[in-house]
């Protein structure tokens, strides 16, 4: 495989995984913003700190401004990590690797690209259609992952794309977890209730698993266990590192590095 093609496969899946994680975090914060009974001390701050390069003062100013955040995260051309720009980057990498990806995957990426470039999208985010847009984009990423899993051949391209995907997921888990532990000084013996941790767990698709596995016990230490050490949790650090190690071994097993 040419190095540029391997690079394209790697970054294609990194960009799509970043988009997936960002949209899940955005959707979680957006839905919970309607619950006025929750004492929300962070708003969109964790999302903005990890996925943007905005200054602290700017984040502080807009962390509760839902309309601004939706437009900035989803379709702002000036935001390098907006969904729109990430899909554009992913499509460019997919185009350069078209002989290694399936027709179904290319068509789905292309469809997302055209949707993100529709002229009326920014205006719709200012209306009640915002939730429909976020839901559609989340489903598009689920569909992308399904098409990738079902149609892609398990060759070198699969290895490079899987490594990119799990590196991005691992970094997201670490950074988002840090965003919730830093404000409580990383106190594993603290008494934060489940409502405090719900936003993090929902952002990592781990809330239901947590309720089934760790209910009725002190939460701080158990949240760390799930997001770092739980091999049954697809977003845990140990799970993603294990996948990275597996696919790195696949890349090297048939290569004679002494030549």
Secondary structure as the mmCIF struct_conf table of DSSP 4:
data_model
#
loop_
_struct_conf.conf_type_id
_struct_conf.id
_struct_conf.beg_label_comp_id
_struct_conf.beg_label_asym_id
_struct_conf.beg_label_seq_id
_struct_conf.end_label_comp_id
_struct_conf.end_label_asym_id
_struct_conf.end_label_seq_id
HELX_RH_AL_P HELX_RH_AL_P1 UNK A 3 UNK A 32
TURN_TY1_P TURN_TY1_P1 UNK A 33 UNK A 34
TURN_TY1_P TURN_TY1_P2 UNK A 36 UNK A 37
BEND BEND1 UNK A 38 UNK A 38
BEND BEND2 UNK A 41 UNK A 42
TURN_TY1_P TURN_TY1_P3 UNK A 43 UNK A 44
HELX_RH_AL_P HELX_RH_AL_P2 UNK A 45 UNK A 51
HELX_RH_AL_P HELX_RH_AL_P3 UNK A 56 UNK A 62
TURN_TY1_P TURN_TY1_P4 UNK A 63 UNK A 64
HELX_RH_AL_P HELX_RH_AL_P4 UNK A 66 UNK A 75
TURN_TY1_P TURN_TY1_P5 UNK A 77 UNK A 78
TURN_TY1_P TURN_TY1_P6 UNK A 80 UNK A 81
BEND BEND3 UNK A 82 UNK A 82
HELX_RH_AL_P HELX_RH_AL_P5 UNK A 83 UNK A 96
TURN_TY1_P TURN_TY1_P7 UNK A 97 UNK A 100
BEND BEND4 UNK A 101 UNK A 101
HELX_RH_AL_P HELX_RH_AL_P6 UNK A 103 UNK A 116
TURN_TY1_P TURN_TY1_P8 UNK A 117 UNK A 117
TURN_TY1_P TURN_TY1_P9 UNK A 119 UNK A 120
HELX_RH_AL_P HELX_RH_AL_P7 UNK A 121 UNK A 124
TURN_TY1_P TURN_TY1_P10 UNK A 125 UNK A 126
BEND BEND5 UNK A 127 UNK A 127
TURN_TY1_P TURN_TY1_P11 UNK A 128 UNK A 129
HELX_RH_AL_P HELX_RH_AL_P8 UNK A 130 UNK A 151
BEND BEND6 UNK A 152 UNK A 152
BEND BEND7 UNK A 154 UNK A 155
HELX_RH_AL_P HELX_RH_AL_P9 UNK A 156 UNK A 181
HELX_RH_3T_P HELX_RH_3T_P1 UNK A 182 UNK A 184
TURN_TY1_P TURN_TY1_P12 UNK A 185 UNK A 186
TURN_TY1_P TURN_TY1_P13 UNK A 188 UNK A 189
HELX_RH_AL_P HELX_RH_AL_P10 UNK A 194 UNK A 203
TURN_TY1_P TURN_TY1_P14 UNK A 204 UNK A 205
HELX_RH_AL_P HELX_RH_AL_P11 UNK A 207 UNK A 214
TURN_TY1_P TURN_TY1_P15 UNK A 215 UNK A 216
BEND BEND8 UNK A 217 UNK A 217
HELX_RH_AL_P HELX_RH_AL_P12 UNK A 219 UNK A 224
HELX_RH_PI_P HELX_RH_PI_P1 UNK A 225 UNK A 229
TURN_TY1_P TURN_TY1_P16 UNK A 231 UNK A 232
TURN_TY1_P TURN_TY1_P17 UNK A 234 UNK A 235
BEND BEND9 UNK A 236 UNK A 236
HELX_RH_AL_P HELX_RH_AL_P13 UNK A 237 UNK A 253
TURN_TY1_P TURN_TY1_P18 UNK A 254 UNK A 254
TURN_TY1_P TURN_TY1_P19 UNK A 257 UNK A 258
#
